[in-house]
Amino acid sequence: MTKVLVLYYSRSGRTKKLAQSIALGVAKTGAEAVLRSVPSLHNDTDKTSEQFVSKDELVNCDALALGSPTRFGQMATPLKQFIETTSDTWLNGELIDKPACVFTSTGSMHGGQETTLLSLALPLLHHGMMLVGIPYSLPELHKTRSGGSPYGASHVESSDSSLLSNDEKTLAISLGERLAITAAKLKKD
Ligand SMILES: Cc1cc2nc3c(=O)[nH]c(=O)nc-3n(C[C@H](O)[C@H](O)[C@H](O)COP(=O)(O)O)c2cc1C
């Protein structure tokens, strides 16, 4: 079975909502979505019900969706800290030719969605992964008034609701589907 690791950091749950929608898209294709997080810097690992990622889960995935809240225009430190433990994975070339996608949540519309998505993409390119984005053939990408970008799935906080907008959700689900379909096509038996 094609295994897609959906790896995120989320302090207040917004990025996690995107991760869950991406996982939904993955599952729609019949692939397995493995939702995992990384510990925060706040020494509160005992207070969380999150399941943290292991190196084995990273190495053994067929595809990776990587997400973080925007922090000063780029990915959050807890996720970067995990990525910086993956030099051995990089040296062994264990992620080469596997597809990947990225996602983020911001507090404000112009607070750095694209820069964060690109900051997440950079280490994945170093790992030799093949990036999957969102094509403009999806009507929601044209009409969204919140998140959703060709670079990846995203959410912009709104004072009206803590939920993803319908467009953000549809785009995140589609990205998960696209990633899983690509992974199944590229998977070596
Ligand atoms: C230290 C810090 C830096 C932040 N920097 C930005 C930023 O540059 N742009 C922005 O729009 N929001 C910024 N935010 C807001 C978060 O990106 C936003 O609340 C996000 O939706 C949180 O995601 P989460 O619920 O997954 O933790 C920042 C928040 C914190 C705590």
The ligand as an SDF file (V2000), in Angstrom:
LIG
                    3D

 31 33  0  0  0  0  0  0  0  0999 V2000
    6.2930   33.7280   16.6510 C   0  0  0  0  0  0  0  0  0  0  0  0
    5.1920   33.8410   15.6570 C   0  0  0  0  0  0  0  0  0  0  0  0
    5.4450   34.4040   14.4190 C   0  0  0  0  0  0  0  0  0  0  0  0
    4.4080   34.5550   13.4880 C   0  0  0  0  0  0  0  0  0  0  0  0
    4.6990   35.0930   12.2930 N   0  0  0  0  0  0  0  0  0  0  0  0
    3.7020   35.2880   11.3820 C   0  0  0  0  0  0  0  0  0  0  0  0
    3.9780   35.8630   10.1120 C   0  0  0  0  0  0  0  0  0  0  0  0
    5.1150   36.1560    9.7550 O   0  0  0  0  0  0  0  0  0  0  0  0
    2.9380   36.0750    9.2730 N   0  0  0  0  0  0  0  0  0  0  0  0
    1.6390   35.7530    9.6110 C   0  0  0  0  0  0  0  0  0  0  0  0
    0.7270   35.9970    8.8380 O   0  0  0  0  0  0  0  0  0  0  0  0
    1.3630   35.1300   10.8010 N   0  0  0  0  0  0  0  0  0  0  0  0
    2.3600   34.9050   11.6770 C   0  0  0  0  0  0  0  0  0  0  0  0
    2.0880   34.2830   12.8740 N   0  0  0  0  0  0  0  0  0  0  0  0
    0.7370   33.7520   13.1060 C   0  0  0  0  0  0  0  0  0  0  0  0
    0.6370   32.2600   12.7590 C   0  0  0  0  0  0  0  0  0  0  0  0
    1.2460   31.9790   11.5290 O   0  0  0  0  0  0  0  0  0  0  0  0
   -0.8350   31.8560   12.6580 C   0  0  0  0  0  0  0  0  0  0  0  0
   -1.4740   32.1220   13.8780 O   0  0  0  0  0  0  0  0  0  0  0  0
   -1.0090   30.4020   12.2480 C   0  0  0  0  0  0  0  0  0  0  0  0
   -2.3190   30.2430   11.7320 O   0  0  0  0  0  0  0  0  0  0  0  0
   -0.8340   29.4570   13.4270 C   0  0  0  0  0  0  0  0  0  0  0  0
   -0.9040   28.1300   12.9660 O   0  0  0  0  0  0  0  0  0  0  0  0
   -1.1470   26.9150   13.9750 P   0  0  0  0  0  0  0  0  0  0  0  0
   -2.5690   27.0570   14.5050 O   0  0  0  0  0  0  0  0  0  0  0  0
   -0.9880   25.6920   13.1490 O   0  0  0  0  0  0  0  0  0  0  0  0
   -0.1280   27.0090   15.0710 O   0  0  0  0  0  0  0  0  0  0  0  0
    3.0980   34.1090   13.8070 C   0  0  0  0  0  0  0  0  0  0  0  0
    2.8590   33.5340   15.0520 C   0  0  0  0  0  0  0  0  0  0  0  0
    3.8860   33.3900   15.9740 C   0  0  0  0  0  0  0  0  0  0  0  0
    3.6020   32.7370   17.2980 C   0  0  0  0  0  0  0  0  0  0  0  0
  1  2  1  0
  2  3  1  0
  2 30  2  0
  3  4  2  0
  4  5  1  0
  4 28  1  0
  5  6  2  0
  6  7  1  0
  6 13  1  0
  7  8  2  0
  7  9  1  0
  9 10  1  0
 10 11  2  0
 10 12  1  0
 12 13  2  0
 13 14  1  0
 14 15  1  0
 14 28  1  0
 15 16  1  0
 16 17  1  0
 16 18  1  0
 18 19  1  0
 18 20  1  0
 20 21  1  0
 20 22  1  0
 22 23  1  0
 23 24  1  0
 24 25  2  0
 24 26  1  0
 24 27  1  0
 28 29  2  0
 29 30  1  0
 30 31  1  0
M  END
$$$$
